[in-house]
Amino acid sequence: MARVRFASAVVILLFFGSLAYMAWANDEQYLPIALLLVCASIVPFFLRYESRSLQAREIVLVAVLSAIAAVGRVPFAALPSVQPTSFVIIVSALVFGSETGFMVGAVAALVSNMFLGQGPWTPWQMFSWGMIGWTAGMLYQRGWLKNRYMLIAFGFVWGILFGWIMNIWLLAGMGQDLTWASALAVYASSFYFDLAHALSNVFFLAVLGPGWIKILERYRLKYGLLDSQGWS
């Protein structure tokens, strides 16, 4: 699995490089970059299962999880930052592994913005939600998120971090006008939205988390889907 971890690291670095390019050079090419990043996020997923052929229903399962995560944003559009997308990404990663979680997060951001509006923020959302899935899968495999309260705390922290990462895109667009005062103003103005995201993660993980994890785990074991073989 060293190849999978190496590929995951390369994909994450590719995201960093793409975001840096958009922030400091030209963010008008956001859609081709977003499509490139989606394709890149698929590579570790397929490398993870290179020892056997993926079943069609396994690919369909990932597509369905991505669709649920994406469409879940739409009904909550009137409530800024309140959505179940992060929750779906987290539980997907817990049951099916970090590579699956990263891909579900990246695809969900791109697909949901087809309804809510594409823009230079799309690759940043893809990276942020992808990292939520990747870190959730990695930490769960190491036993850190098997405690319910640790999992809820993880959701809260990432609700805040998601907003902080998105703020970097906004700050980068300020160019020479960026100052410490303007940076503090941006982070202060986003606090409500970041807190709303964090608290919605807490709510969904606390109320729906155990049931969703049990259902997905039962489905995985029954049909032998996306068997991680102890790896992440």
BELKAUR-V896397 format. One record per residue. RES is the residue in one letter. PSI is psi in radians with two decimals (999 if undefined). NEAR is the number of other C-alpha atoms within 8 Angstrom. D_FIRST is the distance of its C-alpha to the first C-alpha in whole Angstrom. Layout:
res=RES psi=PSI near=NEAR d_first=D_FIRST
res=RES psi=PSI near=NEAR d_first=D_FIRST
This chain:
res=M psi=0.06 near=6 d_first=0
res=A psi=-0.62 near=5 d_first=4
res=R psi=-0.66 near=7 d_first=5
res=V psi=-0.77 near=11 d_first=5
res=R psi=-0.68 near=9 d_first=6
res=F psi=-0.77 near=8 d_first=9
res=A psi=-0.69 near=10 d_first=10
res=S psi=-0.74 near=11 d_first=11
res=A psi=-0.70 near=8 d_first=12
res=V psi=-0.74 near=8 d_first=14
res=V psi=-0.76 near=11 d_first=15
res=I psi=-0.72 near=8 d_first=17
res=L psi=-0.63 near=8 d_first=19
res=L psi=-0.70 near=9 d_first=20
res=F psi=-0.81 near=11 d_first=21
res=F psi=-0.82 near=8 d_first=23
res=G psi=-0.73 near=8 d_first=24
res=S psi=-0.74 near=9 d_first=26
res=L psi=-0.67 near=10 d_first=27
res=A psi=-0.72 near=9 d_first=29
res=Y psi=-0.79 near=10 d_first=30
res=M psi=-0.63 near=13 d_first=32
res=A psi=-0.69 near=11 d_first=33
res=W psi=-0.19 near=8 d_first=35
res=A psi=-1.27 near=7 d_first=36
res=N psi=2.04 near=8 d_first=36
res=D psi=0.23 near=9 d_first=35
res=E psi=-0.32 near=6 d_first=37
res=Q psi=0.62 near=9 d_first=34
res=Y psi=-0.63 near=13 d_first=32
res=L psi=-0.84 near=10 d_first=31
res=P psi=-0.66 near=7 d_first=30
res=I psi=-0.73 near=10 d_first=28
res=A psi=-0.76 near=12 d_first=27
res=L psi=-0.69 near=8 d_first=26
res=L psi=-0.73 near=8 d_first=24
res=L psi=-0.61 near=13 d_first=22
res=V psi=-0.79 near=11 d_first=21
res=C psi=-0.71 near=8 d_first=20
res=A psi=-0.64 near=8 d_first=18
res=S psi=-0.33 near=13 d_first=16
res=I psi=-0.46 near=9 d_first=16
res=V psi=-0.91 near=9 d_first=13
res=P psi=-0.58 near=12 d_first=10
res=F psi=-0.84 near=12 d_first=11
res=F psi=-0.58 near=8 d_first=12
res=L psi=-0.57 near=9 d_first=9
res=R psi=-0.55 near=10 d_first=7
res=Y psi=0.50 near=9 d_first=10
res=E psi=-0.36 near=7 d_first=10
res=S psi=-0.18 near=5 d_first=11
res=R psi=2.87 near=5 d_first=14
res=S psi=2.33 near=6 d_first=16
res=L psi=2.39 near=7 d_first=17
res=Q psi=2.66 near=6 d_first=20
res=A psi=-0.67 near=6 d_first=23
res=R psi=-0.39 near=6 d_first=23
res=E psi=-0.74 near=10 d_first=20
res=I psi=-0.69 near=9 d_first=20
res=V psi=-0.68 near=8 d_first=24
res=L psi=-0.81 near=8 d_first=22
res=V psi=-0.70 near=10 d_first=20
res=A psi=-0.70 near=9 d_first=24
res=V psi=-0.76 near=8 d_first=26
res=L psi=-0.71 near=12 d_first=24
res=S psi=-0.71 near=13 d_first=24
res=A psi=-0.73 near=10 d_first=28
res=I psi=-0.78 near=10 d_first=29
res=A psi=-0.67 near=16 d_first=27
res=A psi=-0.90 near=14 d_first=29
res=V psi=-0.45 near=9 d_first=33
res=G psi=-0.38 near=11 d_first=33
res=R psi=-0.56 near=12 d_first=34
res=V psi=-0.87 near=10 d_first=37
res=P psi=-0.38 near=7 d_first=39
res=F psi=0.21 near=10 d_first=38
res=A psi=-0.51 near=9 d_first=39
res=A psi=-0.24 near=5 d_first=43
res=L psi=1.67 near=7 d_first=41
res=P psi=2.23 near=8 d_first=39
res=S psi=-0.05 near=8 d_first=36
res=V psi=1.98 near=10 d_first=36
res=Q psi=2.74 near=13 d_first=34
res=P psi=0.14 near=12 d_first=31
res=T psi=-0.86 near=12 d_first=28
res=S psi=-0.66 near=13 d_first=26
res=F psi=-0.82 near=12 d_first=27
res=V psi=-0.70 near=11 d_first=25
res=I psi=-0.75 near=18 d_first=22
res=I psi=-0.86 near=13 d_first=22
res=V psi=-0.54 near=11 d_first=22
res=S psi=-0.74 near=14 d_first=20
res=A psi=-0.66 near=17 d_first=17
res=L psi=-0.70 near=14 d_first=18
res=V psi=-0.69 near=11 d_first=18
res=F psi=0.01 near=12 d_first=15
res=G psi=2.87 near=15 d_first=13
res=S psi=-0.65 near=15 d_first=13
res=E psi=-0.73 near=15 d_first=12
res=T psi=-0.75 near=14 d_first=15
res=G psi=-0.72 near=20 d_first=17
res=F psi=-0.77 near=17 d_first=16
res=M psi=-0.72 near=14 d_first=17
res=V psi=-0.74 near=17 d_first=20
res=G psi=-0.79 near=20 d_first=22
res=A psi=-0.77 near=16 d_first=22
res=V psi=-0.70 near=12 d_first=23
res=A psi=-0.70 near=14 d_first=26
res=A psi=-0.80 near=13 d_first=27
res=L psi=-0.79 near=13 d_first=28
res=V psi=-0.75 near=10 d_first=29
res=S psi=-0.55 near=12 d_first=31
res=N psi=-0.19 near=10 d_first=33
res=M psi=-0.43 near=8 d_first=34
res=F psi=-0.67 near=7 d_first=37
res=L psi=-0.16 near=7 d_first=37
res=G psi=2.12 near=6 d_first=37
res=Q psi=2.76 near=10 d_first=35
res=G psi=-3.13 near=7 d_first=35
res=P psi=-0.19 near=12 d_first=34
res=W psi=-0.27 near=10 d_first=32
res=T psi=-0.90 near=14 d_first=30
res=P psi=-0.56 near=14 d_first=27
res=W psi=-0.71 near=12 d_first=27
res=Q psi=-0.67 near=11 d_first=27
res=M psi=-0.77 near=15 d_first=24
res=F psi=-0.81 near=11 d_first=23
res=S psi=-0.85 near=12 d_first=24
res=W psi=-0.60 near=15 d_first=23
res=G psi=-0.73 near=14 d_first=20
res=M psi=-0.54 near=10 d_first=19
res=I psi=-0.83 near=15 d_first=21
res=G psi=-0.74 near=20 d_first=18
res=W psi=-0.81 near=15 d_first=15
res=T psi=-0.61 near=9 d_first=17
res=A psi=-0.81 near=14 d_first=18
res=G psi=-0.74 near=18 d_first=15
res=M psi=-0.81 near=11 d_first=13
res=L psi=-0.59 near=10 d_first=17
res=Y psi=-0.71 near=11 d_first=17
res=Q psi=-0.49 near=11 d_first=14
res=R psi=0.08 near=7 d_first=15
res=G psi=0.04 near=7 d_first=19
res=W psi=-0.40 near=9 d_first=21
res=L psi=0.23 near=12 d_first=22
res=K psi=-0.26 near=8 d_first=22
res=N psi=2.29 near=7 d_first=26
res=R psi=-0.70 near=8 d_first=28
res=Y psi=-0.59 near=6 d_first=30
res=M psi=-0.66 near=10 d_first=27
res=L psi=-0.75 near=11 d_first=25
res=I psi=-0.72 near=12 d_first=29
res=A psi=-0.67 near=9 d_first=29
res=F psi=-0.79 near=9 d_first=26
res=G psi=-0.69 near=14 d_first=27
res=F psi=-0.83 near=13 d_first=30
res=V psi=-0.75 near=9 d_first=29
res=W psi=-0.43 near=10 d_first=27
res=G psi=-0.66 near=15 d_first=30
res=I psi=-0.81 near=12 d_first=31
res=L psi=-0.63 near=9 d_first=28
res=F psi=-0.83 near=11 d_first=28
res=G psi=-0.67 near=11 d_first=32
res=W psi=-0.71 near=10 d_first=32
res=I psi=-0.74 near=10 d_first=29
res=M psi=-0.54 near=12 d_first=31
res=N psi=-0.50 near=10 d_first=34
res=I psi=-0.70 near=8 d_first=33
res=W psi=-0.75 near=11 d_first=33
res=L psi=-0.73 near=8 d_first=37
res=L psi=-0.67 near=11 d_first=37
res=A psi=-0.55 near=10 d_first=36
res=G psi=-0.23 near=8 d_first=39
res=M psi=-0.39 near=8 d_first=42
res=G psi=-2.25 near=7 d_first=41
res=Q psi=-0.23 near=4 d_first=44
res=D psi=-0.07 near=5 d_first=45
res=L psi=2.21 near=10 d_first=43
res=T psi=2.95 near=6 d_first=44
res=W psi=-0.65 near=6 d_first=43
res=A psi=-0.76 near=6 d_first=46
res=S psi=-0.62 near=8 d_first=44
res=A psi=-0.78 near=10 d_first=41
res=L psi=-0.65 near=8 d_first=42
res=A psi=-0.71 near=8 d_first=44
res=V psi=-0.82 near=10 d_first=41
res=Y psi=-0.59 near=10 d_first=39
res=A psi=-0.71 near=7 d_first=42
res=S psi=-0.41 near=7 d_first=43
res=S psi=-0.05 near=9 d_first=39
res=F psi=-0.75 near=8 d_first=39
res=Y psi=-0.80 near=7 d_first=41
res=F psi=-0.68 near=10 d_first=38
res=D psi=-0.72 near=15 d_first=35
res=L psi=-0.67 near=10 d_first=37
res=A psi=-0.72 near=12 d_first=37
res=H psi=-0.79 near=14 d_first=34
res=A psi=-0.79 near=14 d_first=33
res=L psi=-0.59 near=10 d_first=35
res=S psi=-0.64 near=11 d_first=34
res=N psi=-0.77 near=16 d_first=31
res=V psi=-0.79 near=12 d_first=32
res=F psi=-0.90 near=9 d_first=35
res=F psi=-0.69 near=11 d_first=32
res=L psi=-0.66 near=13 d_first=30
res=A psi=-0.70 near=10 d_first=32
res=V psi=-0.79 near=7 d_first=34
res=L psi=-0.30 near=9 d_first=32
res=G psi=-0.97 near=11 d_first=28
res=P psi=-0.73 near=9 d_first=29
res=G psi=-0.79 near=7 d_first=30
res=W psi=-0.78 near=9 d_first=28
res=I psi=-0.73 near=11 d_first=25
res=K psi=-0.75 near=8 d_first=26
res=I psi=-0.82 near=8 d_first=27
res=L psi=-0.66 near=9 d_first=24
res=E psi=-0.71 near=9 d_first=22
res=R psi=-0.72 near=8 d_first=25
res=Y psi=-0.71 near=10 d_first=24
res=R psi=-0.78 near=12 d_first=21
res=L psi=-0.68 near=8 d_first=21
res=K psi=-0.74 near=7 d_first=24
res=Y psi=0.01 near=6 d_first=23
res=G psi=0.63 near=8 d_first=19
res=L psi=2.37 near=9 d_first=18
res=L psi=0.82 near=7 d_first=15
res=D psi=2.01 near=7 d_first=14
res=S psi=-0.25 near=8 d_first=11
res=Q psi=0.61 near=4 d_first=10
res=G psi=0.10 near=5 d_first=10
res=W psi=2.77 near=7 d_first=7
res=S psi=999 near=9 d_first=8
